[in-house]
């Protein structure tokens, strides 16, 4: 090898080093060099971003392409081997808008438009994919189902006045029993089962029942000339009711009663709520309504005038504010008892069903529209409108909801911009008595599908 050639090699590798060293350093620092512009005399240097994504279920395929690029191969700033599955961290992504899609066999696909910003990480945590399934018959011949508020327990009503306890964990009903309340249904008290918080007892048609090992036992009849039964939020297995000018508390085990609160009047009491050592009363006074707030020792704290309605009640029973629902006019009033100047915080019209997702976020619907109300921002957010009447709302997360019509079970998902995407999970005739399991993975409903009638279940996760 001649001296001249050795000098040539030395200079060549030295120049190559000075050329490649900055490129490698920039690459390691997360920059992208767009060589496609080299032929136009322009080379673009971009700071890249990172996408971190996880899903339920795991090992879901990731499809990602940048808008304006042709094919999936144009999406990455550096060549990578695929396919990508969750959980994953995809780095060196060029800034811009991307179409992201997650797919897994047996599940509905999830799709979203995302933005990757230079030098930043985009985190998408626990994206939920819902299963593609067909419902199957769980309890034949069931006519009605009454779930507890928590959804842990349910009472099935069948033909011939028979009832059975339903255990959704075991996916089966207990033995059918003759409804012992059939002889006292004229009482009118608790026409639907009213479950205790622990699901050990329920009140139904004037009787107290105990749920014991999947069977219900009629413990005793409820007090005569009583009304407005409620389970205590502060004492386990204790219920309250109005009688003899008082709110009385009764223990389920012993049947012992005690005076809980002396009413200022007995006439025209529409509803009451015992919470945080306070008593909230709604009553009709003259031509208007009145909300009164007392301490449990009967000391008055506040009185708020209400419009006239014969059917005010406290509903829904969650959230930071007092929720008063006017059934006659389908109006929901949200009041702040601590604001003595203007306690009425919001009036929401035409409310048919509603649930608090958090202390500040309310999901509600009228017959054909679904809305969100953000209490912290005092903002009503329209989600979607349907041509068929909405019969039920079932929150899955703060971004995903199930809603039903008489013919469909639908999934509504909110994207990162708050826009709604609707997926029809199942279509069938005359869906009734719908309920979501507490783990939010199974949906139950009463229906007749083909020649099968009874309680069906649909696995969604």
C-alpha positions, 0 to 999 in steps of 0.5 A, a space after each residue: 500500500 503506497 504512502 499516497 493511498 494511506 494518506 487518502 484513507 486517513 483523510 477519507 475516514 477522518 472526514 467520514 468521522 466528522 460527518 457521521 459523529 454529529 449525525 450519530 449524536 443528534 440521532 442519540 439525542 432524539 433528532 431526525 434528519 429528513 434525507 428526502 429533501 436532499 435532492 431539493 437542496 434542503 435537509 430538515 432537522 427535527 426533534 422527535 417525540 415518544 409514544 408510550 401506550 398500554 391497553 386492556 387486554 395486553 398484546 394488542 397490535 398497534 397500527 400507526 401512520 402519520 397523516 400525509 405519509 404513505 403507508 405504515 412504513 412512513 410513520 417512524 423516524 427510524 426503521 423498526 421491526 414489527 409488529 408492535 404490540 402493547 404495552 410499547 414505547 415507540 420513540 423517534 417519532 416525527 412531530 405531527 398528527 398520527 392515526 393510531 389504531 389498536 386491533 385484537 382478534 375477538 375485540 372491537 378495534 380502537 382508533 384515535 387521532 393523536 399528536 406527537 410533539 417535538 421533544 415530548 412524550 405522549 402517554 396513552 394508558 390503559 386503553 380499553 378494547 371491548 369484546 365482540 360477543 353474542 348474548 346467551 341465556 342465563 336464567 330462562 323464564 325470568 320476567 323482571 330483574 331488580 338489581 341492588 344499587 351496587 349491582 352485587 345482588 338482584 331479585 328475579 321475578 318469574 311466572 306465577 308469582 315466583 322469585 329467585 335470588 340472582 348471583 351474577 358472580 356464579 352466573 346462576 339464580 337460586 331456587 325459585 320461591 313462591 313470593 311470600 309478599 303476594 298477600 300484602 302487595 296492597 300495602 304499596 310500600 317498596 313496590 320494587 326491592 330496596 336493597 341494603 348497602 351490604 346486600 344482606 337485606 331488602 325491603 319489598 312490598 311491605 316486608 323485610 327480607 333477608 338474603 341468606 345463602 342465595 335464598 331470601 327469607 321473609 323476616 317480618 312485615 314493615 310497620 303499618 301507616 309508614 312511608 318513605 323507606 330508606 337505608 341508612 348511609 351511616 349505620 349498617 343494616 339499619 333502615 329509616 322511615 316516616 311514621 307518627 310524625 317522626 323519622 324512625 330507625 329500625 335495626 334489621 337483626 332485632 327489629 328495635 326502633 328508635 326515634 331518629 328525627 322529630 319532623 316539624 310537620 307530617 303533612 306533605 313530606 315528599 322526600 328526606 335524606 339523612 347525611 353527614 349528621 344532617 336531615 334534608 326535608 322536601 315538603 309542599 308549603 302552600 303553592 311552593 316547595 321547601 327544602 329544609 336542612 336540620 341538624 339531627 338534634 332538630 336545630 334548623 340550619 337553612 331553608 330554600 324555597 322551591 318551585 311547586 311540584 308534587 314529586 320532588 325527590 333527592 336524585 341522583 344521590 351522589 356528588 358534592 351538591 344537593 340533587 333535587 329532581 322534579 319528576 313532574 317537569 323532568 328538571 334537575 336542580 343542583 344546589 349548594 347549601 353553603 351558598 346562602 345568597 344564590 344556592 341554585 348552581 344549575 338547572 338542567 331541563 328534560 332529564 330522564 336518567 342521570 349518574 354522577 361520574 365524579 363529584 363534578 362530572 354528571 352524565 345525563 340523558 333525555 329521550 334522544 340525547 346524551 350530555 355531560 355536565 362539568 360542574 367545575 366549569 359550569 359547562 354542558 357538553 353535548 355528546 350525541 343524538 339518536 333517532 330511537 329513545 334512550 332507555 338506559 345509561 351505564 358508565 364504564 369509565 369517565 370516557 366510555 359509556 354503555 347506553 341502551 334503546 329498546 333494540 340496541 346495546 351501544 358503546 359510546 367512547 369519547 376521544 381525546 378531543 371529547 368527540 363521541 364514537 358509537 359502536 353497536 354491540 348488540 341489536 335485538 328486539 325488546 331489550 328490558 331490565 338492563 343492568 351492568 355488573 359491578 366489575 363493569 365487564 358483563 351486561 344483563 338484560 331481559 329479552 326474548 331472542 328467537 324462541 328463548 326468553 329470560 335473563 341474558 348476559 353479554 360479556 363486554 370485557 
